[in-house]
Every structure is written in structure tokens, then in C-alpha cells.
Amino acid sequence: MDKLHFLTAGIPAQATDYTNAFDVLRDLNLDGLEVEFVHGVRYSEKTREAILNRGNLLITHHGPYYINLNAKEADKKEASIKRVLDTIRAANDLGAYSITYHAAFYLGEDSDTVTKKMIDLHSKIVDVVEKEGLKAWIRPETTGKKSQWGTLDEIIEVSKKFKNILPCVDFAHIHARENGAFNTYDEFCYILEKIGNNLGETALNNFHGHVAGIEYGAKGEKKHLIFQESDFNYKDLLKAFKKFDIKGAIVCESPNIEIDTKILKEYYQSL
């Protein structure tokens, strides 16, 4: 990647659908969007055409929310694998840079046990990806609830095993999961340094992250907020991005997506 791109999570509120979403993004001087496959990987030919004609704007994909690769039931686990693969297939079809998803819940098991399962299941996913010749970064996302698998350390362990898997770092989720920690310049630098030390410069030069204001409690994430209503320290995060010369995509998931995405990009450009 040549720079850090600032994307909205889904189509901007000022757009009606994908047919004019990219024109709105250009007018706002934003860099693209994350296609949100919330309930399933489905899109019309009209949407496909609009996305393929987006010009130089960047897209990423977020997989459906009904993914749990640690499901107890075999059919639910297989359905989850299929949802991840369908998201990757859509990325290949639409030319997306990267895909992300919430991978699993612990369901009473310890971190090491679930992480080993995630390595095995992602091996199956990667085998299909390579067999079908699919192109896109595959990224389990750091999660915001303590009941979910997906700490940065856990995802780094999976990423070490595969050349096409890297973390999607949701900084608001980490902040919420740790009940208010990881919200300073030094802590953001610590995260980026850990990624670089464990996964190399490739991970910093091909980054995919999420940012938002967030409400949280003892169990972690509650809901996303706009920056103005949150304690999330986005300014120090952007300073850390500058220090490490991060390149890739940062997706803003605040409820007022284009407003907060513009705030991020304009502050970053001011540094």
C-alpha cells in the first residue's frame, strides 16, 4: 500500500446506496468504504457494477456477524467457515483489499485451546483460498467483549502460521475489552511495535484497522459512539500511525461515519 486510506464502515449517510456512495466519498475527500455483509454475503448485479466502477477508491469487506468458528455444533461451524470463504470470494470478485470478521467465542474453553482450533480451521480456509486462487488479505478482528476469542496476541499467533492472514486491529475494541486501557500514545505505539516485531514490516505496510468512539463496561464493549461522546483518544492513535508510517486502511465505525472519518483524515493530514 502507498499510504493510509480512511474508509467509512458502510455507505455514507449522505448516499442512497452504492450507486452514488463513491461519488459522495469523493466529494468528502475520503478514500473508500468497508462493504458490510451483516446478514450474509449477498449483493445485486447493480451493486456489483457500482462497486466495480468505483475508480481509485479502496474497499474492504466485513464478514457476516453470524460467524463462530468455535461453535459446538458441526453444522454451525461449517456454516461459519462458508461465511468466511464467501466473504473472501466476494472480495476476489469485487477487488477488495482485505476482509475481516469476528472469528469465535470461547464458550467456556481457555485461550490456548481455542487458538489451536483457530489455527486448524484457518488452515482449512487457506487451503480452499489457495485452491480457488482467491486474492485478499484474511483478517480475524480484535474483539471487544471478554467472551469473544480475538485478543491481539491470539490473532498474532494465528497470523504467524499463514502468509495471507494478518490481524484487523480494532483499537476501540481493545480499549473496551481492557476496560479503558490502551488509550495513550505509548500504548498505541506498543500495539504497533508488537505487530511489527511479530509479523514484520509487511503487517505495518498492509494494515487494516477499525476506529470508533465506544461505550464499555466490566465485560467490555457495549456500543459504538461518536468521538465527541467517547473517551477514545483518536489523536494519539493517529500520531502513532505517523510515527510508524502505517500504510493500508483505517475504517471508521462511529455512528456518524463520514463525519468522524473526515475528522480522522483531516487531523492525520495536519500532523
C-alpha positions in Angstrom: 0.0 0.0 0.0 1.2 3.5 -0.8 -0.4 5.4 2.2 -3.0 5.2 4.9 -6.5 5.3 3.5 -9.5 6.5 5.5 -12.7 4.5 4.9 -16.3 4.6 6.2 -17.9 1.5 7.6 -20.6 1.0 5.0 -22.0 3.6 2.7 -22.0 7.2 4.0 -25.3 8.5 5.4 -25.4 11.1 2.6 -25.6 8.4 0.0 -28.7 6.5 -1.0 -27.0 3.2 -2.0 -23.8 2.0 -3.7 -24.8 3.8 -7.0 -23.8 7.2 -5.5 -21.8 6.2 -2.4 -18.4 6.6 -4.2 -19.4 10.0 -5.6 -20.3 11.1 -2.1 -16.9 9.8 -0.7 -15.0 11.7 -3.4 -16.9 14.9 -2.6 -15.9 14.4 1.0 -12.3 13.7 0.1 -12.5 10.2 1.7 -10.7 7.1 0.4 -13.3 4.4 0.2 -15.5 2.2 2.3 -15.9 -1.2 4.0 -18.7 -3.3 2.5 -20.7 -4.6 5.4 -22.1 -8.1 4.8 -24.0 -8.1 8.1 -26.6 -10.8 7.5 -25.0 -12.7 4.6 -22.7 -12.3 1.6 -25.3 -11.1 -1.0 -25.2 -8.3 -3.4 -27.1 -7.4 -6.6 -25.7 -7.0 -10.1 -26.5 -3.3 -9.8 -24.4 -3.1 -6.6 -21.6 -5.1 -8.1 -21.4 -2.8 -11.1 -21.4 0.3 -8.9 -18.6 -1.1 -6.7 -16.5 -2.3 -9.7 -16.8 1.2 -11.2 -15.6 3.0 -8.1 -12.3 4.2 -9.7 -9.3 4.5 -7.4 -11.3 4.3 -4.1 -10.4 1.4 -1.8 -12.8 -1.2 -0.4 -12.6 -3.8 2.3 -15.2 -6.3 3.4 -16.6 -7.2 6.8 -17.9 -10.7 7.1 -21.4 -11.6 8.5 -21.9 -11.4 12.2 -23.2 -15.0 12.4 -19.6 -16.4 12.4 -18.4 -18.6 15.2 -15.6 -20.9 14.2 -15.7 -22.4 17.7 -19.3 -23.4 17.5 -20.1 -26.7 19.3 -22.4 -27.8 16.5 -20.7 -29.1 13.4 -23.3 -27.6 11.1 -22.8 -24.1 12.7 -19.0 -24.4 12.4 -19.2 -25.4 8.7 -21.7 -22.6 8.1 -19.2 -20.2 9.7 -16.3 -21.5 7.5 -18.5 -21.0 4.5 -19.4 -17.4 5.5 -15.7 -16.5 5.8 -15.0 -18.1 2.4 -17.9 -16.4 0.8 -16.6 -13.1 2.1 -13.2 -13.8 0.6 -14.9 -14.9 -2.7 -16.8 -11.6 -2.8 -13.5 -9.7 -2.1 -11.9 -11.5 -5.0 -14.9 -10.7 -7.3 -15.1 -7.0 -6.3 -11.4 -6.3 -5.9 -11.4 -5.7 -2.2 -8.1 -5.2 -0.5 -8.9 -7.1 2.7 -11.6 -8.9 4.6 -12.3 -9.1 8.3 -14.7 -10.9 10.7 -15.3 -11.7 14.3 -13.9 -15.2 14.4 -15.2 -17.1 17.5 -16.4 -17.2 21.1 -14.6 -19.1 23.9 -17.8 -21.0 25.0 -16.1 -22.0 28.3 -12.8 -23.0 26.7 -9.4 -21.5 27.5 -7.5 -19.2 25.2 -4.8 -21.7 24.2 -7.4 -24.4 23.3 -9.4 -22.1 21.1 -6.3 -20.5 19.5 -5.2 -24.0 18.4 -8.6 -24.7 17.0 -8.5 -21.3 15.1 -5.1 -22.3 13.6 -6.6 -25.6 12.4 -9.7 -24.1 11.0 -7.9 -21.2 9.3 -5.6 -23.9 7.7 -8.8 -25.3 6.0 -9.9 -21.9 4.9 -6.4 -21.1 3.5 -6.4 -24.4 1.6 -9.6 -23.5 -0.2 -8.4 -20.0 -0.9 -5.2 -21.3 -2.5 -7.0 -24.0 -4.4 -9.5 -21.4 -5.8 -6.8 -18.8 -6.4 -8.6 -16.1 -4.4 -6.8 -12.8 -3.6 -7.4 -10.7 -0.5 -5.9 -10.4 3.0 -7.7 -12.5 5.5 -8.0 -10.9 8.9 -9.6 -12.0 12.2 -10.6 -8.9 14.1 -9.6 -8.0 17.6 -12.8 -8.3 19.6 -14.4 -6.0 22.2 -16.1 -8.5 24.6 -14.3 -10.7 27.0 -16.5 -13.7 25.9 -15.1 -13.5 22.4 -11.9 -15.0 21.1 -9.8 -12.3 19.5 -7.1 -10.6 21.6 -4.2 -9.2 19.7 -1.9 -11.9 21.0 -4.3 -14.6 19.9 -4.7 -13.2 16.4 -0.9 -12.7 16.1 -0.4 -16.4 16.9 -2.8 -17.4 14.1 -1.2 -14.9 11.7 2.3 -16.3 12.2 1.2 -19.5 10.6 -0.1 -18.1 7.3 1.3 -15.8 4.7 -2.1 -14.3 3.8 -3.5 -13.8 7.3 -2.9 -10.7 9.4 -4.8 -9.0 12.2 -7.6 -6.5 11.7 -6.8 -4.2 14.7 -10.0 -2.6 16.2 -8.5 -0.1 18.6 -11.8 0.8 20.1 -12.4 -2.9 20.8 -9.1 -3.3 22.6 -9.8 -0.2 24.6 -13.2 -1.5 25.6 -12.1 -5.1 26.3 -9.3 -3.8 28.6 -11.9 -1.5 30.4 -10.3 1.8 29.4 -6.6 0.8 28.9 -4.8 1.1 25.6 -5.8 4.7 25.1 -2.5 6.6 25.1 0.2 7.3 22.6 2.7 4.9 24.3 0.1 2.2 24.4 -0.8 2.6 20.7 2.9 2.5 19.8 3.2 -0.7 21.9 0.5 -2.3 19.8 2.1 -1.3 16.5 5.5 -2.3 17.7 4.2 -5.7 18.8 2.7 -6.3 15.4 5.9 -5.2 13.6 8.1 -7.4 15.9 6.0 -10.5 15.4 4.7 -10.2 11.8 7.3 -7.9 10.2 7.1 -4.7 8.1 4.5 -6.4 5.8 1.9 -6.1 8.6 2.6 -2.4 9.0 2.7 -1.6 5.3 -0.5 -3.6 4.6 -2.6 -2.6 7.6 -6.3 -2.9 8.3 -7.8 -1.3 11.4 -11.0 -0.1 12.9 -11.6 3.0 15.0 -14.7 4.5 16.7 -15.8 6.0 19.9 -17.0 3.3 22.2 -19.0 2.7 25.4 -17.8 -0.1 27.6 -18.1 -1.8 31.0 -16.6 -4.6 33.0 -17.5 -7.2 30.3 -16.1 -5.0 27.5 -17.8 -3.4 24.5 -21.3 -2.1 24.8 -21.8 0.1 21.7 -20.1 2.4 19.3 -20.3 6.2 19.9 -19.2 9.3 18.0 -15.8 10.5 19.0 -17.3 13.6 20.7 -19.3 11.4 23.2 -16.4 8.9 23.9 -13.1 8.9 25.7 -11.3 7.3 22.8 -8.1 9.1 22.2 -8.0 9.1 18.4 -5.5 11.9 18.2 -2.7 10.0 19.9 -3.6 6.9 17.8 -3.1 8.9 14.6 0.2 10.3 16.0 1.3 6.7 16.5 0.3 5.9 12.9 2.5 8.7 11.7 5.4 7.5 13.8 5.3 4.0 12.4 4.4 5.2 8.9 1.4 2.9 8.8 0.0 2.2 5.3 -3.3 0.4 4.5 -6.9 1.0 5.5 -8.4 2.5 8.7 -12.1 2.1 8.8 -14.2 4.4 11.0 -17.2 2.7 12.6 -18.7 5.7 14.5 -22.4 6.1 14.1 -21.9 9.4 12.1 -19.4 7.6 9.9 -18.5 10.2 7.3 -18.2 13.0 9.9 -15.8 11.1 12.2 -13.9 9.6 9.2 -13.3 13.2 7.9 -12.1 14.2 11.4 -9.6 11.3 11.4 -8.3 12.1 7.9 -8.0 15.8 8.4 -6.3 15.5 11.8 -3.9 12.9 10.3 -3.1 15.2 7.4 -2.4 18.1 9.9 0.3 16.2 11.7 
